[in-house]
Amino acid sequence: MFSCEGDDDVVNDAEAIFRQEYFFYIVDQGISSMETRFKQLESYKDDFSFLFRIGKLTNIANTDLLKHYMDLQNRLTDGESKDIDALDLYAELIIFRLHVTENQTPLEVLSTVKNSNGSFPNINVMLRILLTIPVTSASAERSFSKLKIIKNYKKLSPQ
Protein backbone atom coordinates (compact mmCIF):
# COMPACT_ATOMS: atom_id res chain seq x y z
CA MET A 1 0.00 0.00 0.00
CA PHE A 2 1.25 3.48 -0.82
CA SER A 3 1.86 5.92 1.99
CA CYS A 4 -0.69 8.41 0.58
CA GLU A 5 -3.46 5.81 0.62
CA GLY A 6 -5.62 5.16 3.61
CA ASP A 7 -7.70 2.26 4.68
CA ASP A 8 -11.27 2.33 3.45
CA ASP A 9 -13.41 2.55 6.53
CA VAL A 10 -16.81 1.00 6.24
CA VAL A 11 -19.39 3.28 7.80
CA ASN A 12 -22.22 1.50 9.55
CA ASP A 13 -23.75 4.49 11.31
CA ALA A 14 -26.98 5.53 9.55
CA GLU A 15 -26.50 9.20 10.40
CA ALA A 16 -22.97 9.20 8.97
CA ILE A 17 -24.18 7.47 5.80
CA PHE A 18 -26.97 10.01 5.44
CA ARG A 19 -24.50 12.87 5.96
CA GLN A 20 -22.03 11.51 3.39
CA GLU A 21 -24.43 10.39 0.69
CA TYR A 22 -27.27 12.94 0.91
CA PHE A 23 -26.68 15.92 3.15
CA PHE A 24 -23.28 16.93 1.77
CA TYR A 25 -24.56 16.44 -1.78
CA ILE A 26 -27.61 18.65 -1.16
CA VAL A 27 -25.52 21.37 0.51
CA ASP A 28 -23.01 21.25 -2.35
CA GLN A 29 -25.80 21.58 -4.93
CA GLY A 30 -27.31 24.48 -2.97
CA ILE A 31 -23.99 26.32 -2.82
CA SER A 32 -23.35 25.71 -6.51
CA SER A 33 -26.84 26.93 -7.41
CA MET A 34 -26.47 30.10 -5.36
CA GLU A 35 -23.08 30.87 -6.88
CA THR A 36 -24.57 30.54 -10.37
CA ARG A 37 -27.50 32.81 -9.50
CA PHE A 38 -25.26 35.43 -7.91
CA LYS A 39 -23.12 35.47 -11.05
CA GLN A 40 -26.27 35.98 -13.13
CA LEU A 41 -27.40 38.84 -10.90
CA GLU A 42 -23.93 40.38 -11.06
CA SER A 43 -24.11 40.26 -14.86
CA TYR A 44 -27.57 41.84 -14.72
CA LYS A 45 -26.23 44.61 -12.48
CA ASP A 46 -23.32 45.27 -14.84
CA ASP A 47 -25.63 45.57 -17.83
CA PHE A 48 -28.49 47.57 -16.32
CA SER A 49 -27.14 49.41 -13.25
CA PHE A 50 -26.99 52.76 -15.04
CA LEU A 51 -30.78 52.55 -15.50
CA PHE A 52 -31.76 51.93 -11.88
CA ARG A 53 -31.89 55.69 -11.28
CA ILE A 54 -32.98 56.74 -14.73
CA GLY A 55 -33.65 60.32 -13.62
CA LYS A 56 -29.95 60.77 -12.88
CA LEU A 57 -28.93 60.05 -16.47
CA THR A 58 -28.77 63.81 -17.03
CA ASN A 59 -25.64 63.83 -14.84
CA ILE A 60 -23.83 61.23 -16.97
CA ALA A 61 -21.67 62.42 -19.87
CA ASN A 62 -23.14 61.77 -23.31
CA THR A 63 -20.14 59.66 -24.39
CA ASP A 64 -20.56 57.40 -21.34
CA LEU A 65 -24.29 57.07 -22.05
CA LEU A 66 -23.62 56.06 -25.63
CA LYS A 67 -21.10 53.45 -24.44
CA HIS A 68 -23.66 52.01 -21.99
CA TYR A 69 -26.28 51.86 -24.75
CA MET A 70 -23.94 50.15 -27.18
CA ASP A 71 -23.07 47.56 -24.51
CA LEU A 72 -26.77 47.07 -23.77
CA GLN A 73 -27.56 46.68 -27.48
CA ASN A 74 -24.86 44.01 -27.78
CA ARG A 75 -26.26 42.22 -24.74
CA LEU A 76 -29.80 42.27 -26.14
CA THR A 77 -28.81 41.12 -29.64
CA ASP A 78 -29.34 37.56 -30.81
CA GLY A 79 -28.00 36.98 -34.31
CA GLU A 80 -29.85 39.33 -36.66
CA SER A 81 -32.51 40.18 -34.09
CA LYS A 82 -31.99 42.98 -31.60
CA ASP A 83 -34.36 44.33 -28.98
CA ILE A 84 -33.12 47.92 -29.03
CA ASP A 85 -31.11 50.15 -31.31
CA ALA A 86 -28.43 51.98 -29.30
CA LEU A 87 -28.32 55.11 -31.45
CA ASP A 88 -32.11 55.43 -31.50
CA LEU A 89 -32.22 54.83 -27.74
CA TYR A 90 -29.57 57.50 -27.22
CA ALA A 91 -31.52 60.01 -29.33
CA GLU A 92 -34.77 59.15 -27.53
CA LEU A 93 -33.20 59.56 -24.12
CA ILE A 94 -31.65 62.92 -24.96
CA ILE A 95 -35.20 64.16 -25.55
CA PHE A 96 -36.88 62.06 -22.86
CA ARG A 97 -34.63 63.09 -19.97
CA LEU A 98 -36.34 66.49 -20.03
CA HIS A 99 -39.56 64.71 -18.98
CA VAL A 100 -38.25 62.87 -15.91
CA THR A 101 -37.12 63.98 -12.49
CA GLU A 102 -34.15 62.64 -10.55
CA ASN A 103 -36.27 60.81 -8.00
CA GLN A 104 -38.42 58.82 -10.41
CA THR A 105 -38.10 55.05 -10.37
CA PRO A 106 -37.95 53.00 -13.59
CA LEU A 107 -41.54 51.86 -13.00
CA GLU A 108 -42.76 55.46 -12.78
CA VAL A 109 -40.76 56.34 -15.88
CA LEU A 110 -42.31 53.38 -17.72
CA SER A 111 -45.80 54.70 -17.02
CA THR A 112 -44.69 58.08 -18.36
CA VAL A 113 -43.36 56.38 -21.51
CA LYS A 114 -46.63 54.47 -21.97
CA ASN A 115 -48.56 57.74 -21.81
CA SER A 116 -46.39 59.25 -24.56
CA ASN A 117 -48.30 57.44 -27.35
CA GLY A 118 -45.36 55.40 -28.66
CA SER A 119 -42.91 58.29 -28.96
CA PHE A 120 -40.13 56.40 -27.18
CA PRO A 121 -40.27 52.75 -28.32
CA ASN A 122 -36.67 51.87 -27.43
CA ILE A 123 -36.99 53.33 -23.93
CA ASN A 124 -40.22 51.36 -23.51
CA VAL A 125 -38.53 48.06 -24.46
CA MET A 126 -35.45 48.81 -22.36
CA LEU A 127 -37.50 49.58 -19.24
CA ARG A 128 -39.74 46.53 -19.65
CA ILE A 129 -36.67 44.30 -19.89
CA LEU A 130 -35.10 46.04 -16.89
CA LEU A 131 -38.22 45.56 -14.79
CA THR A 132 -38.96 41.93 -15.72
CA ILE A 133 -35.54 40.30 -15.39
CA PRO A 134 -35.46 40.40 -11.54
CA VAL A 135 -38.56 38.19 -11.45
CA THR A 136 -36.32 35.29 -12.43
CA SER A 137 -34.34 35.68 -9.21
CA ALA A 138 -37.13 33.94 -7.27
CA SER A 139 -35.25 30.67 -7.71
CA ALA A 140 -32.37 32.14 -5.69
CA GLU A 141 -34.84 32.90 -2.90
CA ARG A 142 -36.02 29.29 -3.03
CA SER A 143 -32.40 28.19 -2.58
CA PHE A 144 -32.12 30.31 0.54
CA SER A 145 -35.39 28.87 1.80
CA LYS A 146 -34.10 25.30 1.33
CA LEU A 147 -30.85 26.25 3.05
CA LYS A 148 -32.86 27.54 6.01
CA ILE A 149 -34.73 24.23 6.21
CA ILE A 150 -31.45 22.32 6.19
CA LYS A 151 -29.98 24.55 8.91
CA ASN A 152 -33.09 24.13 11.08
CA TYR A 153 -32.98 20.35 10.61
CA LYS A 154 -29.32 20.35 11.59
CA LYS A 155 -30.08 22.37 14.76
CA LEU A 156 -32.95 20.11 15.79
CA SER A 157 -31.20 16.80 15.14
CA PRO A 158 -29.41 15.23 18.14
CA GLN A 159 -25.65 15.40 17.92
Secondary structure by P-SEA (a helix, b strand, c coil): cccccccccccccaaaaaaaccaaaaaaaaaaaaaaaaaaaaaaaaaccccccccccccccaaaaaaaaaaaaaaacccccccccaaaaaaaaaaacccccccccaaaaaaaaaacccccaaaaaaaaaaacccccaaaaaaaaaaaaaaaaaaaaccc
